[in-house]
Amino acid sequence: MCAKENGKRFILYRPTREIEDFRAFAADAVKLKPYGKVLLDVGTLADKSFHEIPEGGSSWHEYAVCNPALHKVFPHPKIAPHVPADFVKKNRELLLAKAAVVRELGLRAAFVCHEPFFMPESLFQERPHLRGPRIDHPRRSRREEFALCTDLDESREMIAWMTEQLKVNVPELEALLFNTNDAGSGLCWAGWQYSGPNGPRHCRAKSSGQRVKELVETFQRGARAGGGEIAVYILHANFELDERRDVLNHLPPNTVLTGHDPSDLATGSGLGASYPARDVVDPLSIITAMERVNDPAVRTVRVHLAAYDNRDRDTIETVAKVLEIMTDCMDAPPKGLRGRLAKLHDVAERWAGKENAEAVFEALYQLHQAFVLKQAVVRRFVPIQGAVSMRHLTRPLVIKPELLTPEEESYFLPHIFNIRETEARTDYIDLHGGRMQLGAQDARGIPAFERALEMLRGVAGTLEDAKDGPEGRWLFKAATGVRVYVHLIRSMVNFYFGQKIRDRHAAELAREQPVVPEKVGSWEGEGEILAWNERMRDEFDNASELIALLEERGLDQLCHARDTRHQDTFVLGPDVLGDLKKKVRIMRDHWLDVERYLAPPHK
């Protein structure tokens, strides 16, 4: 039985601010129409919410400034005076333009957002009774933020009104998907609130399940007032275990808590895991996810084609590849491991041609296995965190970063995720206020992980060799994306173990005077100087090799800002090559710093 007969709903999420790019995306999405209803997210902001960032910057606010919310498009009259009118106007124009494309192609619309989102403080100064929970992260934010208390009738009336306006203006809207208790949004008294459970006393006794139920019913009531029913999906939501059970027990009809409902299936390109490396698609993971797509129990297929927190999206070519695999799996669903591998072989032959099919099949399988191995060994090594928000990719790896001049650190330090400048400067593995840890593997390195990186290099080489196949041009881009990904992870590994060496030699690095070595022979030198030199050299080579790769092939497979204004904690700057060249120059200038603190060998 085909998916259309089962009434399946496909929800595609790909944030783009360019209407022609959205039109091309929508034209590709039409391929899914024979299998069910196709919903495209239309809620992307026209630009970052720059007005939400406190003066001087705030790492936590960077999580949220690209995330859509109802009041950023259709603010209630009580909220509108507190939100820049031009910002709202541009968001609404983009949303309506996307809705027109959806309408023209006979598709449906979805709205992906974060709710209830934090509100301008001026609103609460004017209407203090509406103040709900503090929802920012106290160790990551330079200014506290509060959301509406959704337990108030007045707040729910405002939310219903905004949803009604959304439905009136986008009659094709059939689903609202929201994230909560993270990245700019949150509910009263939620156990996972970063500041701890909090909110006004009057609603403390209400259970999380009842609170979520009332919020969902508010969305649905607003949509009905606007002209029709909508389904509501709760996406990423930080709930404690007991809260989650309570939420599941209270869910209204036509509501899904994703990840905990057998009717929900998720797949996508994998950009969230590889960002800022682009076009790194694991076909076997898509095939595996799609194995149960024709199960009548599956009612929704969510397709994620974006980086975290709306920072970037996949190319149209990659979208086409993902949809090709999906439709092939729906036409002839794979069954079991043999079926999945046969499907992967079919993909390899279509993309690389018969001559290269076997080699590319093995490469795509190795790609999948390398990612599985990486996740098993170093799950917390996520490029958007280490390579980007901690700036491992572009900052210099030096033994004592305090020795850098203000000019040397000016291009990277302001963008590191940390509200404490000293920690951003001196702790390479400060992970958003916590610390990267690998437990027993902390000492020297991770052989299994090095094996995964070697596998990925081999994958890239095989894909490059298939450049003359039917999809050789795209395979070459994918190979470049894989190589970029390896450079990202390699930087994180070097900074991680480099910092561990610094930790173990904190006393030596605190010396005020350069060390005078003992006048005796030594093959190893003092402490871990040789281990440091090896890490520093590998990172120097890593950056130099990446420069050569990008100069040869361009920056298309490395997501970066279009201009300096849009560079931030989660987006590399517009001149990535220039930043990498600064990195290697600074590292070379500080090559001998370690010998001021640890004696070199004397043979």
ABEGO torsion letter per residue (X at the ends): XBAAAAGBBBBBBBBBABAAAAAAAAAAAAAAAAAEBBBBBAABBABBBAAABBBGEBAAAAAAAABBBAAAABBBAAAAAABBAAAAAAAAAAAAAAAAAAAAAGBBBBBBBBOBBBBBAAAAAABAAABBBBABBAAABABBBBBBBAABAAAAAAAAAAAAAAAAABAABABBBBBBGBGGBEBBGBAABAAEBBEBAAAAABBAAAAAAAAAAAAAAAAAAAGEBBBBBBBBBBBBAAAAAAAAAABBBGBBBBGABAABBBBEAGAAAAOABBGBBBAAAAAAAAAAAABAABABBBBBABBBGGABBBBAAAAAAAAAAAAAAAABBBBEAAAAAAAAAAAAAAAAEAAAAAAAAAAAAAAAAAAAAAAAABAABBAAAAAAAAGAAABBBBABAAABBAAAAAAAAAABBBABAAAAAABAABBGGBBBBAEAAAAAEBAAAAAAAAAAAAAAAAAAAAAABAAAAAAAAAAAAAAAAAAAAAAAAAAAAAAAAAAAAAAAAABABBBBBBBBBBAAEBEAAAAAAAAAAAAAAAAAAAAAAAAAAEAAABBBBABAAABBAABBBABAAAAAAAAAAAAAAAAAAAAAABBBBBX
